[in-house]
Amino acid sequence: MNKSIKLIESYLPVFTGFYNTIFEADEEICIEEGKTYEDYKWDYEEYHQRVAKSCAVIVGEQLKDLGIKVEFKALVSPKYYNYTNDSINVAYHLDGNAFTNLLKYVLDNKDDFDGFIEHNYTSYDGFMSFFSNDGTEWLTEYIFKEEKLNHVFGACLEFYLEMEEFCDEQLAEKLSEQGDNIVYGELIETAE
């Protein structure tokens, strides 16, 4: 990893998308007694954007000790949810030795990293990986290839957060703690 890198665009780790996940809107908790789903106009787009931006801020808080700042870029939603789920594109702004520090963390936990890569990048029925499932290849080849660096960096951050026990459940919990600013599982609704 080149320590002079100051900006990397990649995906936001930990966020698992909206469709069939804990981040999916739960309209039932919003419906007042005596009303039905049809009594409301649901603003899913606003909900998705609001949650995505808040997720970027929360994950950024988890990465600040590494010297990494997170900037929300876009929420990407597939046309069909057969093969993939929503993802959040972000820009990572790296201070000083942030890149080197992340690499050191990965190398210090190399056996766990190898398991992480094998688990997440081994092809199976219904999933074709475009990356090797060999962690060593990631650290000796992929990390130096510009066309792969963005994804590799995101995966290294995902590994770091997993090792630090910050997963989708902790992210959802942090969202719910934000109260009125963002309420996990709830939509902004307007009565018709």
Backbone as CSV, one residue per row, in Angstrom:
resi,resn,N_x,N_y,N_z,CA_x,CA_y,CA_z,C_x,C_y,C_z
1,MET,0.849,-1.182,0.000,0.000,0.000,0.000,0.886,1.233,0.000
2,ASN,0.525,2.171,-0.779,1.297,3.385,-0.918,0.829,4.400,0.121
3,LYS,1.736,4.784,1.036,1.313,5.666,2.122,1.046,7.104,1.672
4,SER,1.409,7.441,0.438,1.161,8.797,-0.039,-0.270,8.987,-0.554
5,ILE,-1.047,7.919,-0.607,-2.437,8.019,-1.067,-3.241,8.828,-0.053
6,LYS,-3.976,9.789,-0.552,-4.766,10.671,0.322,-6.264,10.541,0.102
7,LEU,-6.677,9.946,-1.024,-8.098,9.821,-1.328,-8.347,8.495,-2.045
8,ILE,-9.319,7.748,-1.535,-9.718,6.498,-2.171,-11.237,6.468,-2.193
9,GLU,-11.808,6.177,-3.353,-13.255,6.024,-3.448,-13.573,4.534,-3.437
10,SER,-14.532,4.152,-2.613,-14.888,2.740,-2.466,-16.311,2.652,-1.922
11,TYR,-16.640,1.473,-1.435,-17.952,1.259,-0.834,-17.857,1.435,0.681
12,LEU,-18.998,1.632,1.317,-19.049,1.771,2.765,-19.208,0.388,3.388
13,PRO,-18.252,-0.035,4.207,-18.385,-1.346,4.849,-19.508,-1.354,5.885
14,VAL,-19.927,-2.520,6.264,-20.911,-2.788,7.318,-22.349,-2.615,6.837
15,PHE,-22.611,-1.651,5.971,-23.962,-1.436,5.465,-24.312,-2.582,4.516
16,THR,-25.396,-3.283,4.804,-25.764,-4.485,4.049,-26.892,-4.240,3.046
17,GLY,-27.277,-2.999,2.849,-28.357,-2.680,1.920,-29.687,-2.606,2.645
18,PHE,-30.732,-2.257,1.893,-32.063,-2.115,2.489,-32.927,-3.357,2.328
19,TYR,-32.859,-3.977,1.180,-33.779,-5.069,0.870,-33.525,-6.287,1.761
20,ASN,-34.542,-6.659,2.553,-34.480,-7.824,3.449,-33.348,-7.752,4.466
21,THR,-33.037,-6.564,4.968,-32.013,-6.408,6.000,-32.597,-5.619,7.162
22,ILE,-31.800,-5.441,8.193,-32.259,-4.669,9.350,-32.408,-3.183,9.033
23,PHE,-31.927,-2.758,7.868,-32.072,-1.353,7.470,-33.332,-1.101,6.658
24,GLU,-34.052,-2.158,6.324,-35.288,-2.011,5.556,-36.324,-1.262,6.395
25,ALA,-37.072,-0.403,5.760,-38.088,0.387,6.453,-39.143,-0.528,7.069
26,ASP,-39.529,-0.203,8.277,-40.586,-0.943,8.972,-41.775,-0.001,9.149
27,GLU,-42.659,-0.017,8.158,-43.782,0.909,8.159,-44.733,0.669,9.322
28,GLU,-44.846,-0.570,9.764,-45.830,-0.901,10.803,-45.630,-0.119,12.084
29,ILE,-44.379,0.219,12.415,-44.166,0.954,13.661,-44.589,2.413,13.539
30,CYS,-44.869,2.863,12.319,-45.282,4.251,12.089,-46.800,4.423,12.028
31,ILE,-47.494,3.343,11.786,-48.939,3.440,11.553,-49.677,3.611,12.878
32,GLU,-50.412,4.689,12.959,-51.174,4.971,14.171,-52.393,4.051,14.261
33,GLU,-52.838,3.830,15.467,-54.007,2.979,15.683,-55.202,3.553,14.926
34,GLY,-55.912,2.674,14.249,-57.086,3.082,13.490,-56.779,3.484,12.057
35,LYS,-55.501,3.497,11.676,-55.127,3.834,10.305,-54.512,2.609,9.640
36,THR,-54.390,2.670,8.331,-53.787,1.567,7.576,-52.633,2.112,6.751
37,TYR,-51.914,1.213,6.154,-50.788,1.555,5.289,-51.211,2.556,4.216
38,GLU,-52.387,2.352,3.660,-52.874,3.191,2.569,-53.211,4.613,3.011
39,ASP,-53.302,4.857,4.318,-53.604,6.197,4.811,-52.393,7.128,4.762
40,TYR,-51.244,6.605,4.374,-50.005,7.384,4.375,-49.377,7.419,2.997
41,LYS,-48.613,8.465,2.765,-47.768,8.529,1.578,-46.344,8.314,2.090
42,TRP,-45.749,7.213,1.697,-44.446,6.817,2.213,-43.343,7.365,1.322
43,ASP,-42.350,7.987,1.907,-41.245,8.586,1.169,-40.004,7.708,1.312
44,TYR,-39.972,6.626,0.551,-38.863,5.670,0.643,-37.542,6.288,0.188
45,GLU,-37.590,7.081,-0.858,-36.349,7.676,-1.364,-35.697,8.564,-0.306
46,GLU,-36.491,9.370,0.359,-35.957,10.243,1.410,-35.402,9.397,2.544
47,TYR,-36.128,8.364,2.931,-35.663,7.467,3.996,-34.319,6.843,3.624
48,HIS,-34.207,6.308,2.420,-32.970,5.659,1.992,-31.799,6.644,1.978
49,GLN,-32.023,7.828,1.455,-30.952,8.829,1.414,-30.529,9.239,2.832
50,ARG,-31.499,9.444,3.688,-31.222,9.869,5.064,-30.431,8.809,5.808
51,VAL,-30.843,7.555,5.672,-30.140,6.461,6.345,-28.737,6.301,5.764
52,ALA,-28.601,6.351,4.454,-27.288,6.184,3.814,-26.305,7.249,4.291
53,LYS,-26.739,8.497,4.331,-25.861,9.579,4.779,-25.481,9.414,6.245
54,SER,-26.439,9.006,7.062,-26.144,8.789,8.478,-25.202,7.608,8.671
55,CYS,-25.353,6.566,7.872,-24.438,5.417,7.956,-23.003,5.844,7.667
56,ALA,-22.816,6.698,6.666,-21.476,7.179,6.325,-20.862,7.946,7.499
57,VAL,-21.660,8.758,8.170,-21.166,9.520,9.326,-20.774,8.566,10.460
58,ILE,-21.620,7.592,10.745,-21.369,6.669,11.852,-20.146,5.802,11.585
59,VAL,-20.023,5.264,10.381,-18.839,4.466,10.057,-17.597,5.353,10.108
60,GLY,-17.729,6.590,9.665,-16.615,7.533,9.751,-16.128,7.723,11.177
61,GLU,-17.062,7.754,12.121,-16.683,7.871,13.536,-15.858,6.661,13.982
62,GLN,-16.169,5.494,13.438,-15.444,4.273,13.793,-14.038,4.241,13.197
63,LEU,-13.820,5.005,12.136,-12.533,4.970,11.421,-11.627,6.155,11.745
64,LYS,-12.121,7.096,12.536,-11.330,8.307,12.764,-10.024,8.027,13.498
65,ASP,-9.971,6.991,14.348,-8.725,6.662,15.037,-7.646,6.174,14.074
66,LEU,-8.055,5.695,12.899,-7.097,5.300,11.866,-6.623,6.504,11.049
67,GLY,-7.253,7.657,11.249,-6.923,8.834,10.456,-7.664,8.854,9.130
68,ILE,-8.863,8.276,9.123,-9.654,8.186,7.901,-10.964,8.941,8.100
69,LYS,-11.256,9.848,7.175,-12.528,10.568,7.173,-13.363,10.033,6.023
70,VAL,-14.671,9.955,6.240,-15.580,9.387,5.246,-16.495,10.478,4.712
71,GLU,-16.572,10.560,3.379,-17.457,11.510,2.712,-18.484,10.744,1.884
72,PHE,-19.760,10.938,2.186,-20.840,10.301,1.422,-20.813,10.802,-0.015
73,LYS,-20.935,9.862,-0.963,-20.991,10.218,-2.381,-22.359,9.886,-2.973
74,ALA,-22.802,8.629,-2.846,-24.067,8.242,-3.473,-24.567,6.915,-2.909
75,LEU,-25.865,6.790,-2.914,-26.506,5.507,-2.632,-26.749,4.844,-3.975
76,VAL,-26.309,3.605,-4.109,-26.476,2.866,-5.358,-27.456,1.724,-5.099
77,SER,-28.549,1.721,-5.849,-29.561,0.673,-5.705,-29.668,-0.095,-7.016
78,PRO,-29.681,-1.413,-6.947,-29.794,-2.194,-8.182,-31.193,-2.099,-8.760
79,LYS,-31.296,-2.322,-10.049,-32.608,-2.340,-10.694,-33.408,-3.530,-10.183
80,TYR,-32.728,-4.664,-10.004,-33.341,-5.875,-9.465,-32.485,-6.368,-8.315
81,TYR,-33.128,-6.884,-7.295,-32.413,-7.329,-6.107,-32.081,-8.823,-6.135
82,ASN,-32.033,-9.429,-7.323,-31.761,-10.863,-7.432,-30.339,-11.213,-6.997
83,TYR,-29.369,-10.367,-7.381,-27.970,-10.727,-7.201,-27.203,-9.805,-6.258
84,THR,-27.735,-8.636,-6.008,-27.013,-7.675,-5.183,-28.006,-6.815,-4.412
85,ASN,-27.504,-6.100,-3.422,-28.332,-5.213,-2.614,-27.789,-3.792,-2.764
86,ASP,-28.411,-2.860,-2.094,-27.967,-1.475,-2.137,-26.552,-1.368,-1.563
87,SER,-25.831,-0.360,-2.022,-24.521,-0.066,-1.437,-24.357,1.447,-1.392
88,ILE,-23.433,1.876,-0.568,-23.163,3.300,-0.404,-21.753,3.569,-0.910
89,ASN,-21.637,4.468,-1.866,-20.321,4.878,-2.356,-19.845,6.059,-1.538
90,VAL,-18.578,6.004,-1.137,-17.993,7.063,-0.321,-16.594,7.377,-0.821
91,ALA,-16.077,8.508,-0.368,-14.671,8.872,-0.576,-14.007,8.833,0.790
92,TYR,-12.868,8.161,0.853,-12.078,8.101,2.084,-10.934,9.091,1.965
93,HIS,-10.869,9.999,2.916,-9.783,10.978,2.983,-8.820,10.478,4.054
94,LEU,-7.582,10.205,3.654,-6.601,9.597,4.540,-5.593,10.630,5.029
95,ASP,-5.397,10.642,6.340,-4.391,11.512,6.950,-3.083,10.740,7.093
96,GLY,-1.984,11.416,6.951,-0.665,10.872,7.250,-0.444,9.429,6.865
97,ASN,-0.312,8.587,7.859,-0.002,7.178,7.654,-1.220,6.274,7.747
98,ALA,-2.389,6.794,7.487,-3.616,5.996,7.634,-3.559,4.722,6.801
99,PHE,-3.094,4.829,5.576,-3.014,3.679,4.677,-2.073,2.622,5.251
100,THR,-0.897,3.071,5.682,0.099,2.178,6.263,-0.416,1.548,7.551
101,ASN,-1.093,2.325,8.384,-1.625,1.802,9.647,-2.673,0.718,9.410
102,LEU,-3.526,0.917,8.388,-4.520,-0.104,8.072,-3.839,-1.378,7.582
103,LEU,-2.851,-1.239,6.722,-2.110,-2.405,6.232,-1.438,-3.135,7.386
104,LYS,-0.845,-2.410,8.297,-0.203,-3.032,9.463,-1.229,-3.815,10.281
105,TYR,-2.396,-3.242,10.468,-3.460,-3.930,11.208,-3.816,-5.243,10.508
106,VAL,-3.983,-5.192,9.188,-4.327,-6.394,8.422,-3.219,-7.430,8.550
107,LEU,-1.967,-7.008,8.416,-0.841,-7.944,8.508,-0.699,-8.526,9.913
108,ASP,-0.961,-7.723,10.936,-0.912,-8.216,12.324,-1.992,-9.262,12.586
109,ASN,-3.031,-9.257,11.766,-4.148,-10.203,11.918,-4.303,-11.036,10.639
110,LYS,-3.185,-11.417,10.046,-3.168,-12.051,8.722,-3.986,-13.337,8.667
111,ASP,-3.903,-14.186,9.668,-4.677,-15.439,9.639,-6.178,-15.141,9.597
112,ASP,-6.613,-14.177,10.398,-8.029,-13.791,10.386,-8.409,-13.162,9.051
113,PHE,-7.511,-12.361,8.490,-7.765,-11.737,7.192,-7.916,-12.808,6.109
114,ASP,-7.040,-13.810,6.138,-7.141,-14.906,5.161,-8.508,-15.582,5.255
115,GLY,-8.975,-15.829,6.464,-10.295,-16.435,6.664,-11.411,-15.535,6.180
116,PHE,-11.282,-14.238,6.439,-12.269,-13.249,5.995,-12.376,-13.249,4.472
117,ILE,-11.233,-13.225,3.795,-11.220,-13.209,2.329,-11.779,-14.522,1.780
118,GLU,-11.367,-15.632,2.352,-11.879,-16.928,1.872,-13.394,-17.008,2.044
119,HIS,-13.891,-16.561,3.183,-15.329,-16.613,3.464,-16.126,-15.711,2.510
120,ASN,-15.620,-14.520,2.229,-16.371,-13.532,1.465,-16.134,-13.558,-0.040
121,TYR,-15.076,-14.226,-0.487,-14.730,-14.173,-1.906,-14.560,-15.545,-2.550
122,THR,-15.122,-16.571,-1.951,-15.137,-17.888,-2.581,-16.441,-18.033,-3.359
123,SER,-16.319,-18.366,-4.629,-17.514,-18.542,-5.467,-18.320,-19.746,-4.992
124,TYR,-19.631,-19.672,-5.192,-20.536,-20.783,-4.884,-21.746,-20.638,-5.788
125,ASP,-22.641,-21.623,-5.779,-23.842,-21.559,-6.615,-24.580,-20.255,-6.344
126,GLY,-24.771,-19.467,-7.380,-25.470,-18.197,-7.250,-24.556,-17.013,-6.989
127,PHE,-23.260,-17.248,-6.777,-22.306,-16.154,-6.549,-20.995,-16.458,-7.256
128,MET,-20.623,-15.569,-8.161,-19.354,-15.693,-8.875,-18.447,-14.554,-8.413
129,SER,-17.384,-14.907,-7.707,-16.448,-13.891,-7.239,-15.514,-13.475,-8.358
130,PHE,-15.278,-12.188,-8.453,-14.337,-11.664,-9.433,-12.971,-11.400,-8.800
131,PHE,-12.819,-11.833,-7.555,-11.569,-11.675,-6.824,-11.126,-13.039,-6.311
132,SER,-9.833,-13.191,-6.137,-9.287,-14.413,-5.567,-9.773,-14.556,-4.119
133,ASN,-9.832,-15.769,-3.627,-10.169,-15.988,-2.216,-8.908,-16.234,-1.386
134,ASP,-7.761,-15.834,-1.908,-6.468,-15.979,-1.250,-6.024,-14.622,-0.702
135,GLY,-6.018,-14.488,0.623,-5.657,-13.222,1.259,-4.264,-12.752,0.913
136,THR,-3.336,-13.677,0.734,-1.974,-13.300,0.374,-1.941,-12.613,-0.980
137,GLU,-2.722,-13.120,-1.926,-2.787,-12.492,-3.241,-3.322,-11.063,-3.138
138,TRP,-4.273,-10.847,-2.248,-4.815,-9.503,-2.046,-3.709,-8.545,-1.600
139,LEU,-2.852,-9.022,-0.686,-1.847,-8.137,-0.089,-0.557,-8.043,-0.892
140,THR,-0.322,-8.974,-1.787,0.914,-8.930,-2.568,0.694,-8.478,-4.004
141,GLU,-0.542,-8.605,-4.511,-0.806,-8.223,-5.895,-1.911,-7.167,-6.001
142,TYR,-3.093,-7.476,-5.488,-4.239,-6.582,-5.669,-3.980,-5.180,-5.126
143,ILE,-3.317,-5.109,-3.991,-3.118,-3.830,-3.319,-2.324,-2.850,-4.187
144,PHE,-1.563,-3.394,-5.145,-0.730,-2.556,-6.001,-1.349,-2.299,-7.371
145,LYS,-2.525,-2.838,-7.610,-3.202,-2.644,-8.891,-4.267,-1.568,-8.732
146,GLU,-4.065,-0.484,-9.455,-4.971,0.660,-9.330,-6.427,0.278,-9.565
147,GLU,-6.682,-0.610,-10.526,-8.061,-0.984,-10.852,-8.716,-1.832,-9.758
148,LYS,-7.945,-2.383,-8.846,-8.503,-3.206,-7.767,-8.416,-2.523,-6.406
149,LEU,-7.588,-1.494,-6.314,-7.308,-0.866,-5.025,-8.566,-0.383,-4.312
150,ASN,-9.493,0.240,-5.028,-10.679,0.796,-4.373,-11.462,-0.282,-3.638
151,HIS,-11.695,-1.407,-4.305,-12.450,-2.472,-3.651,-11.633,-3.116,-2.529
152,VAL,-10.349,-3.326,-2.762,-9.484,-3.934,-1.752,-9.461,-3.076,-0.493
153,PHE,-9.382,-1.764,-0.660,-9.372,-0.867,0.495,-10.676,-0.994,1.282
154,GLY,-11.817,-1.000,0.579,-13.104,-1.165,1.254,-13.176,-2.486,2.009
155,ALA,-12.668,-3.559,1.401,-12.673,-4.865,2.054,-11.766,-4.871,3.282
156,CYS,-10.626,-4.202,3.202,-9.733,-4.110,4.366,-10.410,-3.352,5.507
157,LEU,-11.156,-2.300,5.166,-11.907,-1.577,6.201,-13.011,-2.450,6.781
158,GLU,-13.681,-3.219,5.924,-14.717,-4.143,6.392,-14.111,-5.139,7.381
159,PHE,-12.950,-5.670,7.035,-12.239,-6.598,7.920,-11.893,-5.915,9.245
160,TYR,-11.344,-4.724,9.178,-10.987,-3.981,10.386,-12.203,-3.808,11.302
161,LEU,-13.313,-3.363,10.732,-14.508,-3.136,11.542,-15.057,-4.434,12.109
162,GLU,-15.008,-5.508,11.330,-15.453,-6.809,11.830,-14.589,-7.250,13.011
163,MET,-13.290,-7.075,12.885,-12.380,-7.446,13.975,-12.617,-6.587,15.217
164,GLU,-13.017,-5.355,15.007,-13.309,-4.453,16.123,-14.750,-4.617,16.614
165,GLU,-15.404,-5.649,16.101,-16.768,-6.019,16.490,-17.783,-4.909,16.230
166,PHE,-17.635,-4.267,15.079,-18.616,-3.274,14.634,-19.215,-3.803,13.338
167,CYS,-20.438,-4.322,13.439,-21.091,-4.919,12.276,-22.416,-4.207,12.009
168,ASP,-23.235,-4.789,11.128,-24.500,-4.153,10.762,-25.403,-3.924,11.967
169,GLU,-25.365,-4.819,12.937,-26.217,-4.648,14.120,-25.795,-3.438,14.947
170,GLN,-24.493,-3.228,15.100,-24.019,-2.059,15.836,-24.325,-0.776,15.058
171,LEU,-24.206,-0.840,13.738,-24.549,0.317,12.914,-26.022,0.667,13.072
172,ALA,-26.887,-0.334,13.016,-28.326,-0.107,13.187,-28.626,0.459,14.575
173,GLU,-27.923,-0.032,15.570,-28.123,0.466,16.935,-27.728,1.940,17.034
174,LYS,-26.603,2.299,16.419,-26.169,3.702,16.414,-27.186,4.583,15.691
175,LEU,-27.757,4.075,14.606,-28.791,4.832,13.898,-29.986,5.092,14.804
176,SER,-30.405,4.066,15.530,-31.584,4.214,16.395,-31.321,5.162,17.553
177,GLU,-30.071,5.287,17.978,-29.718,6.186,19.083,-29.790,7.654,18.682
178,GLN,-29.863,7.929,17.390,-29.858,9.314,16.931,-31.217,9.995,17.070
179,GLY,-32.199,9.287,17.578,-33.484,9.899,17.875,-34.186,10.495,16.675
180,ASP,-34.580,11.762,16.802,-35.364,12.409,15.750,-34.572,12.622,14.465
181,ASN,-33.272,12.720,14.552,-32.448,12.965,13.375,-32.562,11.810,12.383
182,ILE,-32.490,10.598,12.890,-32.649,9.395,12.070,-33.179,8.306,12.978
183,VAL,-34.274,7.741,12.615,-34.850,6.672,13.415,-34.759,5.401,12.590
184,TYR,-33.944,4.475,13.022,-33.758,3.208,12.315,-35.094,2.498,12.182
185,GLY,-35.384,2.017,10.990,-36.586,1.237,10.753,-37.848,2.057,10.629
186,GLU,-37.744,3.358,10.553,-38.938,4.179,10.508,-38.899,5.098,9.294
187,LEU,-40.021,5.364,8.715,-40.115,6.260,7.561,-40.689,7.594,7.978
188,ILE,-40.324,8.607,7.244,-41.064,9.869,7.368,-42.323,9.683,6.548
189,GLU,-43.456,9.884,7.138,-44.693,9.669,6.424,-45.559,10.924,6.498
190,THR,-46.394,11.068,5.523,-47.335,12.176,5.528,-48.727,11.621,5.312
191,ALA,-49.674,12.069,6.117,-51.039,11.593,5.966,-51.613,12.131,4.658
192,GLU,-52.384,11.302,3.986,-52.993,11.729,2.717,-54.209,12.591,2.975
